[in-house]
Amino acid sequence: MKNIQYILIFDSGIGGLYIYKKVSEKLPNYNYLYFFDNIFFPYSEKSEGFIIFNTLRIIRSIMKSYLLSLIVIACNTVSTMMLSLLRSLIDIPIVGVVPSIELAVSLTNNGIIGLIATKNTVSCLYIKKLVKKFSNRYKFYLLGSTELVHIAQNKIYGFDISFDKIVFILKFFTDMLKLPDVIILGCTHYSFLLLELGEIFGPKIKLIDSSLVFVNRVCSVIKNNSYFCSYLYPFNKVLCLKIDSSLLNIFTLLKKYGFIELEQLYF
C-alpha cells in the first residue's frame, strides 16, 4: 500500500461524506481513504487535549500503512482547534474545513450573522478571534449544538428524524426580534440538513454551506499539485476504529458512495 497514493478525508463521523462525494465527483480518478471515528463520535464536547491526542494518533497510525498525498480535515471542530498544529507536525499537505465567516461578512445586508456549529467550534479561539476581528461592524450570534449533529448523522443513516426537534433547536434564532440575514453552517453534518434548515429559515436568510465552499479549495489543491497521482481504476476504502455488526447497514450506505472496503484501524 505504501507505493499507492491516497487522499485521506478525516472526520469524527460521516458528515464528511458530503465533502468526499463532491470532491470525488469532480476528481474521480484518485484513491480516497475516508476515516470516521465510530468510538468517540461526536467531538462536539470532547476536551481539546483529547481531540488533539486522538487526532494525531489516528493520522499517524494511518500514515504507517498508507502513502498519503493529501490530508483533508472534514471536521470543523478539529480544523478550528488544531489545523496549524497538524501542519507543523506532519510533513504532508493538509487542508481543513472551517466556518466561512469572511464570506458571510461579504454577503450580509443587515450586519447580523449567525453561526451553527458544534459546541467546541463556537467556543474555540479561532472563532473568537475571527468574530472579534469583525465585531466592530457586525453582530454575531453563535449556536453550538451536539443534538443537531446526531440528528444529521441519523438522517445520513436513513433513520427517521424529528423536524420538530430541529425547529426547537433553532428557536435560538427564530425567536429573535431581528434575525440574521446570513447563517453559516459550521459543521459538515449540517450540509445534510439543508432542506430542513431552508424550510425553517425561509428564502430571506442566506445559508452558507461551509462544506461546499471548502470543496472548491480541496479540488484546487489536488488539481494544482503535480505530485498527486491519478489512477485509471481508483480504489476507495473506509477506515474506522471498530468493526462490529452495527456497521453492516453503514457499510451498505458507504458502498453507495463508491467505497469498496471497510477496514479497522489499529494503534
C-alpha positions as CSV (number, residue, x, y, z in Angstrom):
1,M,0.0,0.0,0.0
2,K,3.0,2.3,0.5
3,N,3.5,2.7,-3.2
4,I,-0.1,3.7,-3.9
5,Q,-1.2,7.3,-3.1
6,Y,-4.3,8.0,-1.2
7,I,-6.1,11.2,-0.3
8,L,-7.3,11.0,3.3
9,I,-10.6,12.5,4.3
10,F,-10.8,12.6,8.1
11,D,-14.0,13.3,10.1
12,S,-15.3,12.4,13.5
13,G,-18.5,11.0,11.9
14,I,-19.9,10.5,8.4
15,G,-20.8,14.2,7.7
16,G,-17.6,14.4,5.8
17,L,-19.1,12.1,3.2
18,Y,-20.7,15.3,1.7
19,I,-17.2,16.7,1.0
20,Y,-15.9,13.3,-0.2
21,K,-18.9,13.0,-2.6
22,K,-18.5,16.5,-4.1
23,V,-14.7,16.2,-4.5
24,S,-14.7,12.6,-5.9
25,E,-17.4,13.6,-8.4
26,K,-15.2,16.4,-9.7
27,L,-12.0,14.3,-9.4
28,P,-12.9,10.6,-9.7
29,N,-9.5,9.2,-10.7
30,Y,-7.9,9.4,-7.3
31,N,-7.8,6.9,-4.4
32,Y,-9.7,8.1,-1.4
33,L,-9.5,6.9,2.2
34,Y,-12.3,8.0,4.4
35,F,-11.8,7.8,8.2
36,F,-14.7,8.2,10.7
37,D,-14.4,7.7,14.5
38,N,-17.1,5.3,15.4
39,I,-16.0,5.1,19.0
40,F,-15.5,8.7,20.1
41,F,-18.0,10.5,17.9
42,P,-19.0,13.2,18.2
43,Y,-16.1,15.5,19.1
44,S,-18.6,18.3,19.9
45,E,-18.0,18.3,23.6
46,K,-14.7,16.3,23.9
47,S,-11.8,18.2,25.6
48,E,-9.2,19.9,23.5
49,G,-6.5,17.7,24.9
50,F,-8.3,14.6,23.9
51,I,-9.1,15.8,20.4
52,I,-5.5,16.7,19.8
53,F,-4.2,13.4,21.2
54,N,-6.8,11.3,19.4
55,T,-6.5,13.0,16.0
56,L,-2.7,12.8,16.0
57,R,-2.6,9.1,16.9
58,I,-5.2,8.3,14.3
59,I,-3.5,10.1,11.4
60,R,0.0,8.8,12.4
61,S,-1.4,5.3,12.5
62,I,-2.9,5.7,9.0
63,M,0.4,7.1,7.8
64,K,2.2,3.9,8.8
65,S,0.2,1.8,6.4
66,Y,-0.7,4.3,3.6
67,L,1.1,6.7,1.4
68,L,-0.9,9.9,1.8
69,S,-0.6,12.7,-0.8
70,L,-3.1,15.0,1.0
71,I,-5.0,15.1,4.3
72,V,-8.4,16.7,4.2
73,I,-9.8,17.5,7.7
74,A,-13.5,17.4,7.1
75,C,-14.4,18.3,10.7
76,N,-14.8,21.9,11.6
77,T,-14.1,21.1,15.3
78,V,-10.7,19.6,14.5
79,S,-9.8,22.2,11.9
80,T,-10.6,25.2,14.1
81,M,-8.8,23.6,17.1
82,M,-5.6,22.2,15.7
83,L,-5.1,22.8,11.9
84,S,-1.9,24.8,12.5
85,L,-0.6,22.2,14.9
86,L,-1.2,19.4,12.4
87,R,0.6,21.3,9.7
88,S,3.6,21.9,12.0
89,L,3.9,18.2,13.0
90,I,3.0,16.4,9.7
91,D,5.0,16.8,6.5
92,I,2.1,16.2,4.2
93,P,-0.2,18.9,2.6
94,I,-3.2,19.4,4.9
95,V,-6.4,21.4,4.3
96,G,-9.2,21.8,6.7
97,V,-12.8,23.0,6.6
98,V,-13.7,26.0,8.8
99,P,-16.8,28.1,9.1
100,S,-17.0,30.6,6.2
101,I,-17.2,33.8,8.4
102,E,-15.4,36.1,6.0
103,L,-17.8,35.1,3.2
104,A,-20.8,35.8,5.5
105,V,-19.4,39.2,6.2
106,S,-19.3,39.9,2.5
107,L,-22.9,38.8,1.9
108,T,-24.8,40.3,4.9
109,N,-27.0,43.3,4.3
110,N,-28.3,43.9,7.8
111,G,-25.0,43.2,9.6
112,I,-26.3,40.3,11.6
113,I,-24.6,36.9,11.1
114,G,-25.5,33.6,12.6
115,L,-23.2,30.5,13.0
116,I,-24.5,27.0,13.7
117,A,-21.7,24.6,14.7
118,T,-20.6,22.2,17.4
119,K,-20.1,23.5,20.9
120,N,-16.3,23.1,20.6
121,T,-16.3,25.0,17.4
122,V,-18.2,28.1,18.5
123,S,-16.2,28.4,21.7
124,C,-12.7,27.8,20.2
125,L,-10.0,30.5,20.0
126,Y,-10.0,30.5,16.2
127,I,-13.7,31.6,16.0
128,K,-13.4,34.0,18.9
129,K,-10.5,35.8,17.0
130,L,-12.5,36.0,13.7
131,V,-15.6,37.3,15.5
132,K,-13.6,39.9,17.3
133,K,-12.0,41.0,14.0
134,F,-15.4,41.9,12.6
135,S,-17.3,42.7,15.8
136,N,-17.0,46.5,15.4
137,R,-19.2,46.4,12.3
138,Y,-21.2,43.2,12.6
139,K,-23.2,41.3,15.2
140,F,-22.6,37.6,15.6
141,Y,-24.9,35.0,17.2
142,L,-23.3,31.6,17.7
143,L,-25.3,28.4,18.3
144,G,-23.4,25.3,19.4
145,S,-25.5,22.1,19.2
146,T,-24.5,18.5,19.7
147,E,-28.0,17.3,19.2
148,L,-28.2,18.7,15.7
149,V,-25.1,16.6,14.8
150,H,-26.8,13.4,16.0
151,I,-30.0,14.3,14.1
152,A,-27.9,14.9,10.9
153,Q,-26.0,11.6,11.4
154,N,-29.3,9.7,11.8
155,K,-30.6,11.2,8.6
156,I,-27.5,10.1,6.7
157,Y,-28.0,6.6,8.0
158,G,-31.6,6.7,6.6
159,F,-33.3,6.8,10.0
160,D,-36.4,8.9,10.6
161,I,-35.6,12.3,12.2
162,S,-37.8,14.8,14.1
163,F,-38.4,18.0,12.2
164,D,-39.9,19.4,15.4
165,K,-36.7,18.9,17.3
166,I,-34.8,20.8,14.7
167,V,-37.3,23.6,14.9
168,F,-36.9,23.7,18.7
169,I,-33.1,23.8,18.5
170,L,-33.2,26.7,16.0
171,K,-35.6,28.8,18.2
172,F,-32.3,30.3,19.3
173,F,-32.5,32.2,16.0
174,T,-36.2,32.2,15.1
175,D,-37.3,33.8,18.4
176,M,-35.0,36.8,17.7
177,L,-36.8,40.2,17.1
178,K,-34.3,40.8,14.3
179,L,-32.9,37.7,12.6
180,P,-29.6,37.3,10.9
181,D,-29.8,37.5,7.1
182,V,-26.9,35.2,6.8
183,I,-26.4,31.9,8.7
184,I,-23.2,29.9,8.4
185,L,-23.3,26.1,8.7
186,G,-20.1,25.3,10.5
187,C,-20.3,21.5,10.7
188,T,-20.1,19.1,7.8
189,H,-23.1,17.1,9.1
190,Y,-25.3,20.1,8.7
191,S,-24.9,20.0,4.9
192,F,-27.3,17.0,5.0
193,L,-30.0,19.2,6.7
194,L,-30.1,21.9,4.1
195,L,-33.6,21.0,3.1
196,E,-34.9,21.2,6.7
197,L,-32.9,24.4,7.6
198,G,-34.1,26.1,4.4
199,E,-37.7,25.3,5.3
200,I,-37.3,26.7,8.8
201,F,-35.4,29.9,7.9
202,G,-37.1,30.6,4.6
203,P,-35.8,32.3,1.5
204,K,-34.8,35.6,3.1
205,I,-32.0,34.1,5.1
206,K,-28.9,33.0,3.2
207,L,-27.5,29.7,4.3
208,I,-23.7,29.4,3.8
209,D,-22.7,25.8,3.5
210,S,-19.0,25.9,4.6
211,S,-18.5,22.4,3.3
212,L,-19.4,23.4,-0.3
213,V,-17.1,26.4,-0.1
214,F,-14.3,24.1,1.1
215,V,-14.9,21.6,-1.7
216,N,-13.6,24.1,-4.3
217,R,-10.5,24.6,-2.1
218,V,-9.8,20.9,-2.0
219,C,-10.2,20.4,-5.7
220,S,-7.9,23.3,-6.4
221,V,-5.2,21.9,-4.2
222,I,-5.4,18.5,-5.9
223,K,-5.5,19.8,-9.5
224,N,-2.6,22.2,-9.0
225,N,-0.2,19.7,-7.4
226,S,1.6,17.5,-10.0
227,Y,2.8,15.2,-7.2
228,F,-0.7,13.8,-6.8
229,C,-1.2,10.6,-8.8
230,S,-4.4,9.8,-10.6
231,Y,-5.4,6.2,-11.3
232,L,-7.4,4.6,-14.1
233,Y,-9.1,2.3,-11.6
234,P,-9.2,4.1,-8.3
235,F,-9.7,2.1,-5.1
236,N,-11.7,3.9,-2.3
237,K,-11.9,2.5,1.2
238,V,-13.2,3.4,4.7
239,L,-11.3,3.2,7.9
240,C,-12.8,3.2,11.4
241,L,-11.8,2.3,15.0
242,K,-14.1,-0.6,15.5
243,I,-15.9,-3.1,13.2
244,D,-18.9,-4.9,14.6
245,S,-22.4,-6.0,13.5
246,S,-23.7,-2.5,13.9
247,L,-21.6,-1.4,10.9
248,L,-23.3,-3.7,8.4
249,N,-26.0,-1.2,7.5
250,I,-23.5,1.6,7.5
251,F,-21.2,-0.2,5.0
252,T,-24.2,-0.7,2.7
253,L,-24.6,3.1,2.7
254,L,-20.8,3.6,2.2
255,K,-20.9,1.3,-0.8
256,K,-23.4,3.6,-2.4
257,Y,-20.7,6.3,-2.2
258,G,-18.2,4.1,-4.1
259,F,-16.3,2.6,-1.2
260,I,-15.1,-0.9,-1.8
261,E,-13.6,-1.9,1.5
262,L,-14.0,-1.3,5.3
263,E,-11.0,-1.7,7.5
264,Q,-10.4,-1.4,11.2
265,L,-7.6,0.9,12.3
266,Y,-5.2,-0.5,15.0
267,F,-2.8,1.6,17.1
